[in-house]
Amino acid sequence: MSIEEIDKKIKETKRELLDLRMKKASGTLDKPSDINKAKKLIARLMTIKTEKTGGDN
């Protein structure tokens, strides 16, 4: 995965996380565990990005 692809996936997942939080607030969220999964995926992708860039943001 290139840095651009990682950035794109992070952006998509953050948007999905926002949607999940909105569903939670409105009470229509089916699986609350999806919020934690999205947050963990973002953390993993950011770690991979940091490793690839040598620690520079």
C-alpha positions as CSV (number, residue, x, y, z in Angstrom):
1,M,0.0,0.0,0.0
2,S,1.3,3.4,-0.9
3,I,1.1,6.4,1.4
4,E,-1.6,7.9,-0.8
5,E,-3.7,4.8,-0.5
6,I,-3.2,4.7,3.2
7,D,-4.3,8.3,3.5
8,K,-7.4,7.6,1.4
9,K,-8.3,4.6,3.5
10,I,-7.9,6.6,6.7
11,K,-10.1,9.3,5.4
12,E,-12.8,6.8,4.3
13,T,-12.7,5.1,7.7
14,K,-12.9,8.4,9.6
15,R,-16.0,9.2,7.5
16,E,-17.5,5.8,8.3
17,L,-16.7,6.4,12.0
18,L,-18.6,9.7,11.9
19,D,-21.6,7.9,10.3
20,L,-21.5,5.2,13.0
21,R,-21.4,7.9,15.8
22,M,-24.4,9.6,14.2
23,K,-26.3,6.3,14.1
24,K,-25.4,5.7,17.7
25,A,-26.7,9.1,18.7
26,S,-29.9,8.6,16.9
27,G,-30.3,5.1,18.3
28,T,-30.2,3.2,15.0
29,L,-26.8,1.6,15.3
30,D,-27.1,-2.2,15.0
31,K,-23.6,-3.3,16.1
32,P,-21.9,-0.9,18.6
33,S,-18.7,-2.9,18.2
34,D,-18.3,-1.4,14.7
35,I,-17.2,1.9,16.3
36,N,-14.3,0.2,18.1
37,K,-13.4,-1.7,14.9
38,A,-13.3,1.5,12.9
39,K,-11.1,3.2,15.6
40,K,-8.7,0.3,15.7
41,L,-8.4,0.2,11.9
42,I,-7.6,3.9,11.8
43,A,-4.9,3.4,14.5
44,R,-3.4,0.5,12.5
45,L,-3.3,2.5,9.3
46,M,-1.7,5.5,11.0
47,T,0.9,3.1,12.5
48,I,1.7,1.7,9.1
49,K,1.9,5.2,7.6
50,T,4.3,6.2,10.4
51,E,6.5,3.2,9.8
52,K,6.6,3.8,6.1
53,T,7.5,7.5,6.4
54,G,10.1,6.9,9.1
55,G,8.3,8.7,11.8
56,D,7.7,12.0,9.9
57,N,4.1,13.2,9.5
